Amino acid sequence: MNKLYRLKKGREFQRVRVTGKSWSHPLLVLVATANQLAVTRHGFAVGKRFGKAHSRNRLKREIREAVRVRQAGLKIGYDLVWIARSQLNEQTSFWEIDSAVENLLKRARLLEFTPPEVASRPKGEQTAPVNGT
């Protein structure tokens, strides 16, 4: 995701948390507020209780990717903060995270349309057939 679309400073996150409206899902919380800009920006928060830095960064990358593919279909002029909840962990599949992101954006009415990039990719993980021997 391009840095133009990211919240970086602590005060930006704090402003969204204080002034924004939130929607929750068992895996994620979305907090959104208007930003008076021509872009929608995102911030991703994963607390230290989720483990070491590599675990937290992996979770943020997966959330960021689920949001990135939908960026073209989002309403403009919002700051969004995505907060990981305790049920999210390293065993959570990307597709569960992807579904949670889609659900939250629809409930917040921030998703104007589903971009073709989202619709054309395969859903779910591809697994090899299990051999009986």
C-alpha positions as CSV (number, residue, x, y, z in Angstrom):
1,M,0.0,0.0,0.0
2,N,1.3,3.4,-1.0
3,K,2.5,5.6,1.9
4,L,0.2,8.3,0.7
5,Y,-2.7,6.1,2.0
6,R,-1.2,5.5,5.5
7,L,-1.6,7.1,8.9
8,K,1.8,7.4,10.4
9,K,1.8,9.7,13.5
10,G,0.5,8.8,16.9
11,R,-1.6,12.0,17.0
12,E,-3.3,11.0,13.7
13,F,-4.3,7.6,15.3
14,Q,-5.4,9.3,18.4
15,R,-7.6,11.8,16.5
16,V,-9.4,9.0,14.7
17,R,-9.9,7.0,17.9
18,V,-11.3,10.1,19.7
19,T,-13.5,11.5,17.0
20,G,-14.4,8.4,14.9
21,K,-17.1,5.9,14.9
22,S,-16.3,2.2,15.4
23,W,-17.5,-1.1,14.1
24,S,-16.3,-4.4,15.6
25,H,-15.9,-8.0,14.3
26,P,-14.5,-10.9,16.4
27,L,-11.1,-10.4,14.6
28,L,-10.9,-6.7,14.0
29,V,-12.2,-3.3,15.0
30,L,-12.6,-0.5,12.4
31,V,-12.6,3.1,13.5
32,A,-13.4,5.8,10.9
33,T,-13.6,9.5,10.7
34,A,-13.7,12.1,7.9
35,N,-10.4,13.7,7.1
36,Q,-11.1,16.6,4.6
37,L,-8.6,15.2,2.1
38,A,-9.0,13.7,-1.3
39,V,-7.7,10.3,-0.2
40,T,-8.7,7.6,2.3
41,R,-5.9,6.8,4.7
42,H,-5.4,3.7,6.8
43,G,-3.6,3.0,10.1
44,F,-3.0,-0.5,11.4
45,A,-2.6,-1.3,15.1
46,V,-1.5,-4.7,16.5
47,G,-0.7,-4.7,20.3
48,K,2.3,-6.3,22.0
49,R,0.1,-9.0,23.4
50,F,0.2,-10.6,20.0
51,G,3.8,-11.7,20.4
52,K,7.1,-10.6,19.0
53,A,7.6,-8.0,16.3
54,H,7.7,-10.5,13.5
55,S,4.3,-11.9,14.5
56,R,2.8,-8.5,14.8
57,N,4.2,-7.3,11.5
58,R,2.9,-10.4,9.7
59,L,-0.6,-9.8,11.0
60,K,-0.4,-6.1,9.9
61,R,0.8,-7.2,6.4
62,E,-2.1,-9.5,6.0
63,I,-4.7,-6.9,7.2
64,R,-3.0,-4.3,4.9
65,E,-3.2,-6.6,1.9
66,A,-6.9,-7.2,2.5
67,V,-7.5,-3.5,2.6
68,R,-5.1,-2.7,-0.3
69,V,-7.1,-4.7,-2.9
70,R,-10.3,-2.8,-1.9
71,Q,-8.7,0.7,-1.9
72,A,-10.1,1.6,-5.4
73,G,-13.6,0.9,-4.2
74,L,-13.5,2.9,-1.0
75,K,-15.2,6.2,-0.4
76,I,-12.6,9.0,-0.4
77,G,-12.1,11.5,2.5
78,Y,-11.8,9.2,5.5
79,D,-9.1,8.1,8.0
80,L,-9.5,4.5,9.0
81,V,-7.8,2.7,11.9
82,W,-7.8,-1.1,11.9
83,I,-7.2,-2.6,15.3
84,A,-6.5,-6.3,15.8
85,R,-8.6,-8.1,18.5
86,S,-7.4,-10.9,20.7
87,Q,-9.0,-13.7,18.6
88,L,-6.7,-12.8,15.7
89,N,-3.5,-14.9,15.8
90,E,-0.9,-16.4,13.5
91,Q,-3.2,-19.4,12.9
92,T,-5.9,-17.2,11.5
93,S,-6.0,-17.6,7.7
94,F,-5.7,-14.7,5.4
95,W,-9.1,-15.5,4.0
96,E,-10.7,-15.0,7.4
97,I,-9.0,-11.7,7.8
98,D,-10.1,-10.8,4.2
99,S,-13.7,-11.6,5.0
100,A,-13.5,-9.6,8.3
101,V,-12.2,-6.5,6.4
102,E,-15.0,-6.9,3.7
103,N,-17.6,-7.2,6.4
104,L,-16.5,-4.2,8.4
105,L,-16.2,-1.9,5.3
106,K,-19.7,-2.9,4.2
107,R,-21.2,-2.3,7.7
108,A,-19.5,1.1,7.8
109,R,-20.8,1.9,4.3
110,L,-17.4,2.8,3.1
111,L,-17.2,0.3,0.3
112,E,-18.8,1.8,-2.8
113,F,-18.0,-1.2,-5.1
114,T,-15.9,-4.3,-5.1
115,P,-12.9,-3.8,-7.3
116,P,-12.4,-6.4,-10.1
117,E,-9.1,-7.4,-8.4
118,V,-11.0,-8.7,-5.4
119,A,-13.7,-10.5,-7.4
120,S,-11.2,-12.3,-9.7
121,R,-8.9,-13.8,-7.1
122,P,-9.5,-17.3,-5.8
123,K,-11.3,-17.6,-2.5
124,G,-9.9,-19.8,0.2
125,E,-6.6,-21.7,0.4
126,Q,-5.8,-24.3,-2.2
127,T,-5.0,-27.6,-0.6
128,A,-3.6,-30.8,-2.1
129,P,-5.8,-33.9,-2.0
130,V,-5.0,-36.2,0.9
131,N,-3.8,-39.6,-0.2
132,G,-5.4,-42.6,1.5
133,T,-2.0,-44.4,2.1
